[in-house]
Amino acid sequence: MTKEQFLSGTFFTIGNPRYKGACTFNYNSNPGCISKQSRSSIDERVVIDDYECNISKITKSGFEGFTHVMKKKVVVKYKFADLVEFKEVTLPC
């Protein structure tokens, strides 16, 4: 995935999804966070769209995010090259 795709809010997975209905993520520029989409294992539609972490820094090669778990700050760092674009499939009616 490219930085431009990330900034435009393209859905992605971290590495290749291992099963149908795996969670996806996307960048939300306002308020500057990563959202997590829990997807249906039947048709991969979004069932729950929820907050995952805040973004503290975006560089030309990746981003740094953080959240708090049980009063502890947890920091994650990912490179755009490690993010895999999620391609939504439209099923016929």
OpenMM code with the backbone's topology and positions (N, CA, C; nanometers):
from openmm import Vec3, app, unit

residues = "MET THR LYS GLU GLN PHE LEU SER GLY THR PHE PHE THR ILE GLY ASN PRO ARG TYR LYS GLY ALA CYS THR PHE ASN TYR ASN SER ASN PRO GLY CYS ILE SER LYS GLN SER ARG SER SER ILE ASP GLU ARG VAL VAL ILE ASP ASP TYR GLU CYS ASN ILE SER LYS ILE THR LYS SER GLY PHE GLU GLY PHE THR HIS VAL MET LYS LYS LYS VAL VAL VAL LYS TYR LYS PHE ALA ASP LEU VAL GLU PHE LYS GLU VAL THR LEU PRO CYS".split()
positions = [
    Vec3(0.0842, -0.1170, 0.0000),
    Vec3(0.0000, 0.0000, 0.0000),
    Vec3(0.0889, 0.1236, 0.0000),
    Vec3(0.0427, 0.2265, -0.0660),
    Vec3(0.1193, 0.3506, -0.0702),
    Vec3(0.0709, 0.4466, 0.0390),
    Vec3(0.1514, 0.5475, 0.0665),
    Vec3(0.1133, 0.6498, 0.1637),
    Vec3(-0.0141, 0.7201, 0.1183),
    Vec3(-0.0268, 0.7474, -0.0109),
    Vec3(-0.1442, 0.8151, -0.0644),
    Vec3(-0.2710, 0.7329, -0.0437),
    Vec3(-0.2619, 0.6017, -0.0667),
    Vec3(-0.3766, 0.5137, -0.0433),
    Vec3(-0.4148, 0.5158, 0.1050),
    Vec3(-0.3150, 0.5079, 0.1917),
    Vec3(-0.3386, 0.5108, 0.3358),
    Vec3(-0.4112, 0.6391, 0.3749),
    Vec3(-0.3580, 0.7540, 0.3305),
    Vec3(-0.4158, 0.8837, 0.3670),
    Vec3(-0.5561, 0.9047, 0.3096),
    Vec3(-0.5881, 0.8371, 0.1998),
    Vec3(-0.7211, 0.8525, 0.1399),
    Vec3(-0.8256, 0.7637, 0.2071),
    Vec3(-0.7841, 0.6815, 0.3019),
    Vec3(-0.8795, 0.5994, 0.3761),
    Vec3(-0.9057, 0.4622, 0.3174),
    Vec3(-0.8174, 0.4141, 0.2299),
    Vec3(-0.8326, 0.2814, 0.1704),
    Vec3(-0.8305, 0.1744, 0.2799),
    Vec3(-0.9212, 0.0779, 0.2710),
    Vec3(-0.9245, -0.0319, 0.3681),
    Vec3(-0.8022, -0.1202, 0.3480),
    Vec3(-0.7458, -0.1694, 0.4594),
    Vec3(-0.6276, -0.2549, 0.4504),
    Vec3(-0.6283, -0.3606, 0.5597),
    Vec3(-0.5454, -0.4622, 0.5387),
    Vec3(-0.5160, -0.5618, 0.6411),
    Vec3(-0.3668, -0.5530, 0.6694),
    Vec3(-0.3265, -0.6103, 0.7796),
    Vec3(-0.1846, -0.6145, 0.8135),
    Vec3(-0.1369, -0.7541, 0.7754),
    Vec3(-0.0592, -0.7623, 0.6679),
    Vec3(-0.0263, -0.8916, 0.6105),
    Vec3(-0.1485, -0.9440, 0.5364),
    Vec3(-0.1435, -1.0675, 0.4912),
    Vec3(-0.2570, -1.1248, 0.4187),
    Vec3(-0.3601, -1.1770, 0.5173),
    Vec3(-0.4896, -1.1499, 0.4935),
    Vec3(-0.5923, -1.2032, 0.5832),
    Vec3(-0.5910, -1.3558, 0.5778),
    Vec3(-0.6099, -1.4189, 0.6912),
    Vec3(-0.5994, -1.5643, 0.6983),
    Vec3(-0.7329, -1.6349, 0.6837),
    Vec3(-0.8426, -1.5596, 0.6923),
    Vec3(-0.9735, -1.6232, 0.6838),
    Vec3(-1.0767, -1.5222, 0.6338),
    Vec3(-1.1860, -1.5717, 0.5796),
    Vec3(-1.2931, -1.4864, 0.5314),
    Vec3(-1.3589, -1.4197, 0.6524),
    Vec3(-1.3770, -1.2897, 0.6442),
    Vec3(-1.4363, -1.2164, 0.7554),
    Vec3(-1.3330, -1.1576, 0.8499),
    Vec3(-1.2060, -1.1636, 0.8118),
    Vec3(-1.0999, -1.1056, 0.8951),
    Vec3(-1.1202, -0.9545, 0.9061),
    Vec3(-1.0736, -0.8977, 1.0148),
    Vec3(-1.0882, -0.7527, 1.0361),
    Vec3(-1.0043, -0.6741, 0.9362),
    Vec3(-1.0549, -0.5573, 0.8996),
    Vec3(-0.9810, -0.4637, 0.8164),
    Vec3(-0.9677, -0.3327, 0.8935),
    Vec3(-0.8839, -0.2448, 0.8421),
    Vec3(-0.8579, -0.1168, 0.9070),
    Vec3(-0.8574, -0.0074, 0.8017),
    Vec3(-0.8751, 0.1175, 0.8459),
    Vec3(-0.8544, 0.2309, 0.7560),
    Vec3(-0.8234, 0.3550, 0.8378),
    Vec3(-0.7550, 0.4496, 0.7727),
    Vec3(-0.7175, 0.5755, 0.8362),
    Vec3(-0.8319, 0.6740, 0.8252),
    Vec3(-0.8649, 0.7378, 0.9356),
    Vec3(-0.9681, 0.8406, 0.9409),
    Vec3(-0.8987, 0.9709, 0.9752),
    Vec3(-0.8896, 1.0628, 0.8785),
    Vec3(-0.8109, 1.1853, 0.8981),
    Vec3(-0.8713, 1.2794, 1.0017),
    Vec3(-0.9990, 1.2721, 1.0231),
    Vec3(-1.0609, 1.3553, 1.1265),
    Vec3(-1.1349, 1.2626, 1.2207),
    Vec3(-1.0790, 1.2259, 1.3295),
    Vec3(-0.9871, 1.2954, 1.4179),
    Vec3(-0.8436, 1.2446, 1.4154),
    Vec3(-0.7985, 1.1741, 1.3140),
    Vec3(-0.6602, 1.1256, 1.3075),
    Vec3(-0.6418, 0.9937, 1.3804),
    Vec3(-0.7196, 0.8938, 1.3391),
    Vec3(-0.7119, 0.7638, 1.4055),
    Vec3(-0.7274, 0.6516, 1.3034),
    Vec3(-0.7033, 0.5299, 1.3507),
    Vec3(-0.7267, 0.4102, 1.2714),
    Vec3(-0.8588, 0.3506, 1.3188),
    Vec3(-0.9469, 0.3198, 1.2238),
    Vec3(-1.0731, 0.2518, 1.2537),
    Vec3(-1.0579, 0.1047, 1.2170),
    Vec3(-1.1272, 0.0202, 1.2913),
    Vec3(-1.1246, -0.1252, 1.2673),
    Vec3(-1.2642, -0.1699, 1.2256),
    Vec3(-1.2716, -0.2461, 1.1155),
    Vec3(-1.3979, -0.2979, 1.0679),
    Vec3(-1.4039, -0.4480, 1.0942),
    Vec3(-1.5010, -0.4897, 1.1743),
    Vec3(-1.5266, -0.6329, 1.1933),
    Vec3(-1.6202, -0.6736, 1.0811),
    Vec3(-1.5819, -0.7767, 1.0064),
    Vec3(-1.6564, -0.8151, 0.8862),
    Vec3(-1.7254, -0.9499, 0.9030),
    Vec3(-1.8344, -0.9670, 0.8285),
    Vec3(-1.9106, -1.0913, 0.8292),
    Vec3(-1.8306, -1.2021, 0.7601),
    Vec3(-1.8332, -1.3215, 0.8167),
    Vec3(-1.7636, -1.4341, 0.7541),
    Vec3(-1.8438, -1.4911, 0.6375),
    Vec3(-1.9673, -1.4445, 0.6204),
    Vec3(-2.0510, -1.4933, 0.5104),
    Vec3(-2.0272, -1.4124, 0.3835),
    Vec3(-2.0406, -1.2781, 0.3944),
    Vec3(-2.0291, -1.1955, 0.2745),
    Vec3(-1.9279, -1.0805, 0.2894),
    Vec3(-1.8539, -1.0784, 0.3970),
    Vec3(-1.7490, -0.9801, 0.4252),
    Vec3(-1.7989, -0.8357, 0.4325),
    Vec3(-1.9286, -0.8152, 0.4549),
    Vec3(-1.9781, -0.6791, 0.4767),
    Vec3(-1.9355, -0.6338, 0.6161),
    Vec3(-1.9263, -0.5030, 0.6351),
    Vec3(-1.8863, -0.4485, 0.7651),
    Vec3(-2.0026, -0.4642, 0.8624),
    Vec3(-1.9751, -0.5295, 0.9755),
    Vec3(-2.0752, -0.5508, 1.0788),
    Vec3(-2.0582, -0.4464, 1.1895),
    Vec3(-1.9334, -0.4198, 1.2268),
    Vec3(-1.9030, -0.3207, 1.3309),
    Vec3(-1.7857, -0.2360, 1.2830),
    Vec3(-1.7987, -0.1035, 1.2927),
    Vec3(-1.6901, -0.0105, 1.2606),
    Vec3(-1.6529, 0.0578, 1.3918),
    Vec3(-1.5294, 0.0370, 1.4373),
    Vec3(-1.4910, 0.0792, 1.5711),
    Vec3(-1.3530, 0.1439, 1.5707),
    Vec3(-1.3217, 0.2180, 1.6750),
    Vec3(-1.1911, 0.2806, 1.6946),
    Vec3(-1.0862, 0.1743, 1.7260),
    Vec3(-0.9660, 0.1892, 1.6702),
    Vec3(-0.8545, 0.0983, 1.7014),
    Vec3(-0.7418, 0.1713, 1.7739),
    Vec3(-0.6913, 0.2832, 1.7179),
    Vec3(-0.5837, 0.3571, 1.7842),
    Vec3(-0.5715, 0.4979, 1.7268),
    Vec3(-0.5041, 0.5844, 1.8015),
    Vec3(-0.4745, 0.7199, 1.7556),
    Vec3(-0.3475, 0.7169, 1.6711),
    Vec3(-0.3305, 0.8159, 1.5850),
    Vec3(-0.2085, 0.8288, 1.5064),
    Vec3(-0.1259, 0.9424, 1.5650),
    Vec3(-0.0011, 0.9127, 1.5998),
    Vec3(0.0854, 1.0163, 1.6560),
    Vec3(0.1830, 1.0722, 1.5534),
    Vec3(0.2160, 0.9911, 1.4502),
    Vec3(0.3131, 1.0377, 1.3510),
    Vec3(0.2938, 0.9620, 1.2203),
    Vec3(0.2998, 1.0358, 1.1084),
    Vec3(0.2993, 0.9753, 0.9751),
    Vec3(0.4256, 1.0214, 0.9051),
    Vec3(0.5042, 0.9250, 0.8576),
    Vec3(0.6277, 0.9565, 0.7861),
    Vec3(0.6105, 0.9171, 0.6397),
    Vec3(0.7150, 0.9328, 0.5599),
    Vec3(0.7037, 0.8950, 0.4194),
    Vec3(0.6985, 0.7431, 0.4003),
    Vec3(0.7446, 0.6666, 0.5004),
    Vec3(0.7457, 0.5212, 0.4854),
    Vec3(0.6480, 0.4471, 0.5749),
    Vec3(0.5857, 0.5154, 0.6726),
    Vec3(0.4948, 0.4446, 0.7628),
    Vec3(0.4266, 0.5370, 0.8613),
    Vec3(0.3710, 0.4769, 0.9671),
    Vec3(0.3024, 0.5560, 1.0686),
    Vec3(0.3246, 0.4960, 1.2067),
    Vec3(0.3002, 0.5783, 1.3078),
    Vec3(0.3081, 0.5351, 1.4471),
    Vec3(0.1742, 0.5650, 1.5119),
    Vec3(0.1212, 0.4669, 1.5831),
    Vec3(-0.0062, 0.4839, 1.6505),
    Vec3(0.0055, 0.4448, 1.7963),
    Vec3(-0.0950, 0.4857, 1.8746),
    Vec3(-0.0957, 0.4489, 2.0157),
    Vec3(-0.2383, 0.4384, 2.0678),
    Vec3(-0.2525, 0.3616, 2.1733),
    Vec3(-0.3772, 0.3523, 2.2467),
    Vec3(-0.3414, 0.3183, 2.3911),
    Vec3(-0.4394, 0.3151, 2.4762),
    Vec3(-0.4158, 0.2818, 2.6166),
    Vec3(-0.4904, 0.1531, 2.6507),
    Vec3(-0.4197, 0.0619, 2.7166),
    Vec3(-0.4771, -0.0642, 2.7608),
    Vec3(-0.4460, -0.0786, 2.9089),
    Vec3(-0.5494, -0.0835, 2.9898),
    Vec3(-0.5343, -0.1006, 3.1350),
    Vec3(-0.4321, -0.0030, 3.1930),
    Vec3(-0.4507, 0.1251, 3.1626),
    Vec3(-0.3686, 0.2360, 3.2121),
    Vec3(-0.2251, 0.2361, 3.1598),
    Vec3(-0.1977, 0.1599, 3.0564),
    Vec3(-0.0650, 0.1566, 2.9943),
    Vec3(-0.0764, 0.2039, 2.8499),
    Vec3(0.0175, 0.2881, 2.8079),
    Vec3(0.0212, 0.3345, 2.6695),
    Vec3(0.0900, 0.2288, 2.5844),
    Vec3(0.0251, 0.1888, 2.4772),
    Vec3(0.0789, 0.0899, 2.3840),
    Vec3(0.1060, 0.1600, 2.2523),
    Vec3(0.2289, 0.1496, 2.2021),
    Vec3(0.2699, 0.2154, 2.0780),
    Vec3(0.2945, 0.1091, 1.9712),
    Vec3(0.2423, 0.1336, 1.8508),
    Vec3(0.2655, 0.0434, 1.7367),
    Vec3(0.3242, 0.1232, 1.6216),
    Vec3(0.4092, 0.0591, 1.5431),
    Vec3(0.4691, 0.1210, 1.4250),
    Vec3(0.4541, 0.0249, 1.3079),
    Vec3(0.4061, 0.0775, 1.1942),
    Vec3(0.3908, -0.0030, 1.0737),
    Vec3(0.4448, 0.0728, 0.9540),
    Vec3(0.4998, -0.0019, 0.8598),
    Vec3(0.5428, 0.0541, 0.7320),
    Vec3(0.4292, 0.0347, 0.6326),
    Vec3(0.4132, 0.1310, 0.5425),
    Vec3(0.3077, 0.1203, 0.4419),
    Vec3(0.3255, -0.0053, 0.3574),
    Vec3(0.4497, -0.0480, 0.3358),
    Vec3(0.4780, -0.1673, 0.2557),
    Vec3(0.4207, -0.2938, 0.3198),
    Vec3(0.3983, -0.2936, 0.4519),
    Vec3(0.3448, -0.4107, 0.5221),
    Vec3(0.1922, -0.4152, 0.5236),
    Vec3(0.1283, -0.3084, 0.4753),
    Vec3(-0.0176, -0.3022, 0.4726),
    Vec3(-0.0670, -0.3518, 0.3375),
    Vec3(-0.1687, -0.4361, 0.3389),
    Vec3(-0.2225, -0.4944, 0.2161),
    Vec3(-0.3608, -0.4367, 0.1910),
    Vec3(-0.3785, -0.3759, 0.0737),
    Vec3(-0.5081, -0.3180, 0.0389),
    Vec3(-0.6150, -0.4261, 0.0378),
    Vec3(-0.7292, -0.3978, 0.1003),
    Vec3(-0.8428, -0.4894, 0.1022),
    Vec3(-0.9353, -0.4537, -0.0132),
    Vec3(-0.9580, -0.5485, -0.1011),
    Vec3(-1.0450, -0.5247, -0.2159),
    Vec3(-1.1828, -0.5815, -0.1851),
    Vec3(-1.2807, -0.4925, -0.1783),
    Vec3(-1.4166, -0.5365, -0.1501),
    Vec3(-1.4760, -0.6029, -0.2726),
    Vec3(-1.5478, -0.7118, -0.2497),
    Vec3(-1.6115, -0.7868, -0.3575),
    Vec3(-1.7611, -0.7583, -0.3519),
    Vec3(-1.8182, -0.7197, -0.4649),
    Vec3(-1.9621, -0.6961, -0.4724),
    Vec3(-2.0275, -0.8234, -0.5227),
    Vec3(-2.1168, -0.8781, -0.4399),
    Vec3(-2.1863, -1.0010, -0.4766),
    Vec3(-2.3135, -0.9672, -0.5544),
    Vec3(-2.3473, -1.0480, -0.6556),
    Vec3(-2.4708, -1.0231, -0.7295),
    Vec3(-2.5911, -1.0491, -0.6402),
    Vec3(-2.6995, -0.9785, -0.6640),
    Vec3(-2.8221, -0.9948, -0.5834),
    Vec3(-2.9008, -1.1140, -0.6264),
] * unit.nanometer
topology = app.Topology()
chain = topology.addChain("A")
for resn in residues:
    res = topology.addResidue(resn, chain)
    for name in ("N", "CA", "C"):
        topology.addAtom(name, app.Element.getBySymbol(name[0]), res)
